[in-house]
Amino acid sequence: MPVCPFNFVTDGKKHNICLVGGGGKTTVIYELAAMWAACGRRVLVLTSTHILQPADGSFAADATAVHNLWQQGRYAVIGTPELSTGKLTAPPQDLYEALHLQADVILCEADGSRHHPCKVPAENEPVLLPDSDIVLAVAGMDALDNSLQQACQRPQLAAELLGCSLDSVIDEQMLAALLLSEQGARKNVGARTYYIVLNKCDLLKAAQQEEMLRLLVGAGMDEHRIWLRERGE
């Protein structure tokens, strides 16, 4: 079970959370969903783009199936199956509208990265739910010490944003810039509360963790809104 430090996890309030960025969004979504469901909360998981269809029987094709899962103390995943990929796309709007007021927590994968640890969104990305109140940006720490071309989704946009070449090696300052930029992970956040998940921190040296925190906090990010997440949590 994840050890998520964010205050919204235990505040007992209704939340609608969108996850953006790269480096493990789906894993984080399903871990958080399982944690809240185990606490008796009605959790709804969906995507506004694409998400891997769960293999644990938590997919629900209609509202009745969602309520059955909730009664079992489980989270429910809704979406439209895409047969060519095995993934889910956005659910029918009428199904979402029928359920979103009844759910205690909604988790939405609102951005795709094609397994890259970091990314810069295209013009039409991310697809944030209008009624969401929290944005969680995820970045994999395995991006560090790799080139933009290797580790970043939409590397050309990243190079333009950072003012460097595609062959530039990603360091802590570059990754922090992608996470803090309103053209990067913070795009369209607006009045929503913004949190950062630094994923795979067990791959980092202590000095690299400290440098990432120093850069993010130094730029005005609340330290309590940064999760240093290790694999296997």
N, C-alpha and C positions, 0 to 999 in steps of 0.2 A: 504494500500500500504506500502511495507517495507521501512524503513528509512536506507538504506544501505550506510555506510560511505566510501566505497572503491572508490578510484580515477578512476578506470576503468569504473565505472557506467556512468559517465558524460563526458568522454574524447572524445566521438564521434568516436572512433576508432573501427575497426573490432576486435572482440575477439572470441576465441574458448576456452571455460571454462569447465574443468572437475571437478566434485564434488566427493569427497571421504569421507570415515569415516562413522559415524553413526549419530543418533539423529536428523533426520529431513531434510535430503538432498532433498527429493522430494518436500517438502513444500517450501524450499528455492528456488529450481529451478523454480517452477511454479510462485512464487511471483516475482522473478527477471524477468522471461519471460513476465509476465503481465505488469510490470513496463516499460520495454523497448518497448514493443508493443504499449503501450499508448503514448510513445514518438515518434511513427512513424517509429521505427526500425523493420527490417525484422528479426524475431527471430525464430530459429530452435531449437527444443528440441528433444533429443534422449537419448538412453542408449547404453552402450557397454556391459551391463549385463542384468538387469531387472529394470523396472520402472512401477509404477501403471499407467494404462491407464486412461487418463483424462475423466471425465464425462461431460465436458463442450462443447463438439463438436469440440475440437481443434485437434483431431487426423486426420491426412491426409494420405490416402492410396497411393497417388501418387503425382507426381510433380505438376500436374494441381490443385489438392486439396490444396496443400501448397500455390501456388500462389493466389488462391481464398481467403484463410485465410489472407494472407498478404495484399491483396487489401482491406479487411474489417478492417484492422488495428489490427489484432489478431496475436498471435503467433501460430506456427504450430508444432505439435508433430508427428514424424515419428517413425516407428518401425514395428516389426513383431508380430502380436497378438499371444499370447500363450493361447489357449482356456482352458487349464486345470487350469490356475491360474488367468486369467483375466488381466494379465500383458502384457507388451510389452518387447520383446527382441530387439537386435540390428536390425536396418533396413537393407534392401538389400544394398549391397555395391554400386551398380550402382545408386541407388536412392540418397544415401548420396553424392556420387561424383558429381551427376548432380546438387545438391542444395548447397553444402557447400561454393562454391565461390560466390553464389548469396546472401547468408544470411549475415546480418550485425553482428549478434551475434549468436553463437552456444553454447548451454548448454547441457552437457552430464553427466548423472549419471553413473559414472565409477566404482562403488563399491557398494556392498550390505552389509547390517548389520543385516537383519532380525529384524528390529525394536529395536536393542540394541543401547544405547546412545553412545557407543564407540566401537572400534574394533582394531584388529591387522590384517593386510592383510595376506592371505595365499600366497604360492609361486607364484601362477598365478594371483594374484591381486596386485593393481588395474589394470583395462584395460583402460589405458589412450589413448586418440586419439593422433596419432603421430603428428598431426598439431596443437595440443592445445598449447596455450601460457600461460594459467593461471590454477593453481590447487587451489581449494577451499576445505579445510578440515573442516568438520562439526563434532562437538561433543556436545552431550546433557549434560547439567549440572546436570541432574537427575542421572548421573553416580556416582556423589560424594556421599560418605557415604554408598555405596552398594559394595558388594564383586565383584571381577573380574568374578566369576562364574555367578553371577546374571546379571551384567550390561554390560559385554564385549563380543562381538562376537569374537570367537576363543580365549577363555580365557587361554587355555594352552599356546598358543604362547605369549600372553601378560605376563603370569607369567614367562616364560623363558626370555622374553625381560627385564622385570623389576627385575628379580631375587627374586621373592617372591612366595607365595603359592596362590592357587586358591581361598582360603578363605580370602585373604588379602582385606581389605576395601580400596576402591579407595579414595585417597585424592588429593588435588590440585597438589602436586608434581608428583604423578603418572600419572594423566591425562595430565599434561603438557609434561611429558616425552613421552607419547604415541603420542602426537601431533607433537613433535619436532623430533622424531626419524626417521631416514631413513629406519628403519625396520618397523616403524609404519605408521602414516598418511602421512609422507613425502617421502614415498617409491617411487622411480622412478621419482621424480619431476624434477631432472636434472636442466636444465637452465630455466625451466618455473618459473614464478613469483608465490610465495606461499602466500596464505591468510588463515586465520583461522576464522571460525564462531563458537562462543561459544553460543549454542542455549539454550533457556529456562532460560535465566539469571534472569528472574523474580523469579525463585525458589531459587536463591542464596541470602545469606546475603551479605551486603556491604563488609564485611571483606573478604569473599570468592572471590568476584569479584576482589578485590584489590590484593589478593594473586595470583590468576590466571594471572592477568596482570603482576605482579611483576616477576613471574617465567618465563613467555614467553618473556617479554621484556629483562629481565636479561640474557636470553640465546641468545639474539641477534635478536629476532623477532621485526620488526618495529611495533610500537604501532598503526600506521595508517593502518596496514594490519590485524587488529583484530577487529571483529564485535561482540559486546556484544548484542546479539539479544534476545528480549523478545517475548514470545508468544503473538499472536494477532497483531504484527507489520504488 
